[in-house]
Amino acid sequence: MEKNKIMESRKHISPVWSRSTDLYVERGEGSYLYTTDGRKLLDLTCGIGVTNTGHSHPRVVKAVQDQALMDSFSVILELKQSRGQ
C-alpha cells in the first residue's frame, strides 16, 4: 500500500524535483516525523523554518491561525483603491 501511495505521489511532482527517500510522512511534531506506517523518526533534514522551533510548535501554529483569520483581502483592496488602481 505504501509503495502505491509513493508511486502515485510521484505523478504529481515536477520532474525537476526528486525524492531521496520513500518515506510517506503523515505529520511532524517537535523534532520528529511520523510515517503513515507508524514509525517515529528524528528529523535530521529539517529546513530553517523548523530547526529552531520544531514541527507544529504551538505558538507558531497559533500565530499562523491568527494571521489566517485576519481580513487581509480587504486591506489589499483598500490599498489598491487608495492608489487609484
Buried (B, 14 or more C-beta within 10 A) or exposed (E): EEEEEBEEEEEEEEEEEEEEEEBBBEEBEEBBBBBEEEEEBEBEEBEEEBEEEBBEBEEBEEEEEEEEEEEEEEEEEEEEEEEEE
